[in-house]
Amino acid sequence: MIAEILCVGTELLMGQVLNTNAYFLSRRLAALGIAQYHQQVVGDNAERLEEAYRLALSRADVVITSGGLGPTVDDITKRVAAKVAGKELVFNEQANNMMLERFRQYHRQVTPNNYNQSMFTEDSKILINDHGTAPGAIVPMGEGKVVIHLPGPPFELQPMFTNYVEPYLAERSGQLLVSRYIRIFGMGESKVDSLLEDLETNGNPSLSPYCSLAEVQMRATACAHTKEEAEKLLEPLIAEVRRRLGDVIYSIMEDDSGSLAKSCIGTLREKGLTVATAESLTGGMISATMVDVPGASNVVRGGFVTYQSVAKTMLLNVSKEVIDTYNVVSAEVAKAMAQNAREKLDVDIAVSATGLAGPDGGTPERPVGTVFLGISTRTQTYATALQLSGDRARIRELTVKYALYQVMKEAEKL
């Protein structure tokens, strides 16, 4: 099966809206094992949209559109698709009832143009929009090909695709794909690739990389008739990846929603441990990243943002003598920050961060990117030196990731 994504909207061409729908759909289609060779973005112009439809249908079995399902005059996605199929739009009672119910739930008044959202070709399969007023649809286009209409807003498109389109595509393809997402921290992309290169050339199961800042994610995917068969194919592959990479793997999940923060909080909860933060250059980012995770309130007790030296002394009792002797960016200050934060909040683990994020302030002895992380538990306190690179935002984000990783690793030992 070959699919093509067709995103509709002049705002996309003008750069007013970031096209995250294509990103989401591409990843989901890949996970389903559905090939994709082309994508198109077209503005709200009927002639150009018709041309885009005909081109997409000439080379794909499934064309997935996003956007243009609303009630206004520039919402032409369904109308042009119907023209290409040689069909008329007619009133659809199921779509209309769904639309009216959403307006009732939102306590909004229906205007006449909203009824445009109830118009579909007679043979359309309606897709319920659980988060908006515009239904989607699967529209037969002849010769076994279909157009699948999805709404533009990502918070509407994503659940509609996951809940209704994915099962349809899986049934139509006659196969089931099962994936495992392997997240890696502490080993660079090139090193990971060199260790796993031969595994990445397999057909089924497959192994493919996806990289982000300081992290690598491998997606292991198996194709089979049943979930059990697919999982049996995946087991030896994942075991071999574990054997080759070792402790740099911090998470293996059935979806790609994992993160260092989730794994860190999950480990702390599993161990029944509490944590506190003491931050300088990150300005509260470590704490904020942890509390973004549901359930963090069970383990995160609090934190200190001590950006200036005087705040480190006032709030964390880091002595002026230590700061003057060793410099505020030092292992000694990082250790004092972590230990005193742990004692003040009576937690099992405290993490601190002090460093130079730039762009100014670096010296030959302490260039921009010099960072010290402090870790304090009830039995030991130590510091780790990092030499990071990049701009201010990158250095701060990297510091957060290293801090979360060290807390997680320390929690695993306790």
ChimeraX attribute file (.defattr): number of C-alpha atoms within 10 A of each C-alpha:
attribute: neighborCount
match mode: 1-to-1
recipient: residues
	/A:1	12
	/A:2	15
	/A:3	24
	/A:4	26
	/A:5	25
	/A:6	24
	/A:7	26
	/A:8	26
	/A:9	24
	/A:10	16
	/A:11	14
	/A:12	15
	/A:13	16
	/A:14	10
	/A:15	9
	/A:16	9
	/A:17	11
	/A:18	11
	/A:19	18
	/A:20	12
	/A:21	21
	/A:22	19
	/A:23	9
	/A:24	14
	/A:25	19
	/A:26	19
	/A:27	11
	/A:28	16
	/A:29	18
	/A:30	13
	/A:31	20
	/A:32	22
	/A:33	20
	/A:34	17
	/A:35	15
	/A:36	16
	/A:37	10
	/A:38	13
	/A:39	16
	/A:40	16
	/A:41	18
	/A:42	20
	/A:43	17
	/A:44	19
	/A:45	16
	/A:46	17
	/A:47	9
	/A:48	12
	/A:49	23
	/A:50	19
	/A:51	13
	/A:52	18
	/A:53	22
	/A:54	13
	/A:55	12
	/A:56	22
	/A:57	19
	/A:58	10
	/A:59	14
	/A:60	20
	/A:61	18
	/A:62	25
	/A:63	23
	/A:64	22
	/A:65	27
	/A:66	25
	/A:67	24
	/A:68	24
	/A:69	27
	/A:70	22
	/A:71	18
	/A:72	12
	/A:73	10
	/A:74	15
	/A:75	20
	/A:76	20
	/A:77	26
	/A:78	27
	/A:79	20
	/A:80	22
	/A:81	25
	/A:82	19
	/A:83	13
	/A:84	15
	/A:85	18
	/A:86	11
	/A:87	16
	/A:88	15
	/A:89	19
	/A:90	13
	/A:91	15
	/A:92	17
	/A:93	12
	/A:94	14
	/A:95	25
	/A:96	20
	/A:97	12
	/A:98	21
	/A:99	22
	/A:100	18
	/A:101	13
	/A:102	19
	/A:103	16
	/A:104	12
	/A:105	8
	/A:106	11
	/A:107	9
	/A:108	10
	/A:109	10
	/A:110	13
	/A:111	8
	/A:112	8
	/A:113	12
	/A:114	19
	/A:115	18
	/A:116	20
	/A:117	23
	/A:118	26
	/A:119	21
	/A:120	26
	/A:121	23
	/A:122	13
	/A:123	14
	/A:124	19
	/A:125	16
	/A:126	19
	/A:127	22
	/A:128	20
	/A:129	23
	/A:130	16
	/A:131	15
	/A:132	17
	/A:133	25
	/A:134	29
	/A:135	27
	/A:136	30
	/A:137	26
	/A:138	22
	/A:139	24
	/A:140	18
	/A:141	21
	/A:142	10
	/A:143	7
	/A:144	8
	/A:145	15
	/A:146	21
	/A:147	28
	/A:148	24
	/A:149	27
	/A:150	29
	/A:151	28
	/A:152	22
	/A:153	14
	/A:154	16
	/A:155	13
	/A:156	19
	/A:157	23
	/A:158	19
	/A:159	15
	/A:160	21
	/A:161	24
	/A:162	13
	/A:163	13
	/A:164	16
	/A:165	21
	/A:166	15
	/A:167	14
	/A:168	13
	/A:169	18
	/A:170	15
	/A:171	11
	/A:172	10
	/A:173	13
	/A:174	9
	/A:175	15
	/A:176	20
	/A:177	19
	/A:178	23
	/A:179	22
	/A:180	21
	/A:181	23
	/A:182	24
	/A:183	23
	/A:184	25
	/A:185	20
	/A:186	14
	/A:187	14
	/A:188	14
	/A:189	18
	/A:190	11
	/A:191	11
	/A:192	19
	/A:193	16
	/A:194	9
	/A:195	12
	/A:196	19
	/A:197	14
	/A:198	10
	/A:199	17
	/A:200	16
	/A:201	12
	/A:202	11
	/A:203	11
	/A:204	14
	/A:205	24
	/A:206	19
	/A:207	26
	/A:208	17
	/A:209	17
	/A:210	12
	/A:211	13
	/A:212	8
	/A:213	11
	/A:214	15
	/A:215	19
	/A:216	22
	/A:217	22
	/A:218	23
	/A:219	23
	/A:220	27
	/A:221	25
	/A:222	27
	/A:223	23
	/A:224	18
	/A:225	11
	/A:226	12
	/A:227	15
	/A:228	11
	/A:229	14
	/A:230	20
	/A:231	19
	/A:232	13
	/A:233	20
	/A:234	22
	/A:235	14
	/A:236	12
	/A:237	18
	/A:238	18
	/A:239	10
	/A:240	13
	/A:241	19
	/A:242	14
	/A:243	10
	/A:244	13
	/A:245	15
	/A:246	11
	/A:247	12
	/A:248	16
	/A:249	17
	/A:250	19
	/A:251	17
	/A:252	18
	/A:253	13
	/A:254	13
	/A:255	13
	/A:256	15
	/A:257	8
	/A:258	17
	/A:259	16
	/A:260	23
	/A:261	25
	/A:262	22
	/A:263	18
	/A:264	25
	/A:265	28
	/A:266	18
	/A:267	19
	/A:268	26
	/A:269	18
	/A:270	12
	/A:271	14
	/A:272	13
	/A:273	17
	/A:274	23
	/A:275	28
	/A:276	26
	/A:277	27
	/A:278	33
	/A:279	27
	/A:280	24
	/A:281	23
	/A:282	25
	/A:283	17
	/A:284	19
	/A:285	18
	/A:286	26
	/A:287	26
	/A:288	13
	/A:289	16
	/A:290	23
	/A:291	19
	/A:292	12
	/A:293	16
	/A:294	11
	/A:295	14
	/A:296	22
	/A:297	15
	/A:298	15
	/A:299	23
	/A:300	22
	/A:301	17
	/A:302	18
	/A:303	22
	/A:304	21
	/A:305	21
	/A:306	23
	/A:307	16
	/A:308	11
	/A:309	17
	/A:310	15
	/A:311	15
	/A:312	25
	/A:313	16
	/A:314	11
	/A:315	16
	/A:316	22
	/A:317	15
	/A:318	24
	/A:319	15
	/A:320	14
	/A:321	9
	/A:322	15
	/A:323	19
	/A:324	10
	/A:325	11
	/A:326	12
	/A:327	15
	/A:328	22
	/A:329	20
	/A:330	24
	/A:331	22
	/A:332	19
	/A:333	27
	/A:334	31
	/A:335	26
	/A:336	26
	/A:337	32
	/A:338	30
	/A:339	26
	/A:340	20
	/A:341	27
	/A:342	29
	/A:343	17
	/A:344	13
	/A:345	16
	/A:346	15
	/A:347	20
	/A:348	20
	/A:349	29
	/A:350	31
	/A:351	31
	/A:352	32
	/A:353	35
	/A:354	27
	/A:355	30
	/A:356	26
	/A:357	26
	/A:358	18
	/A:359	12
	/A:360	10
	/A:361	10
	/A:362	15
	/A:363	10
	/A:364	6
	/A:365	7
	/A:366	16
	/A:367	19
	/A:368	23
	/A:369	24
	/A:370	22
	/A:371	26
	/A:372	26
	/A:373	29
	/A:374	31
	/A:375	27
	/A:376	29
	/A:377	21
	/A:378	13
	/A:379	7
	/A:380	9
	/A:381	17
	/A:382	17
	/A:383	21
	/A:384	17
	/A:385	14
	/A:386	15
	/A:387	15
	/A:388	19
	/A:389	14
	/A:390	14
	/A:391	13
	/A:392	16
	/A:393	12
	/A:394	15
	/A:395	23
	/A:396	24
	/A:397	17
	/A:398	20
	/A:399	27
	/A:400	24
	/A:401	19
	/A:402	20
	/A:403	25
	/A:404	24
	/A:405	19
	/A:406	17
	/A:407	23
	/A:408	22
	/A:409	16
	/A:410	17
	/A:411	23
	/A:412	13
	/A:413	7
	/A:414	12
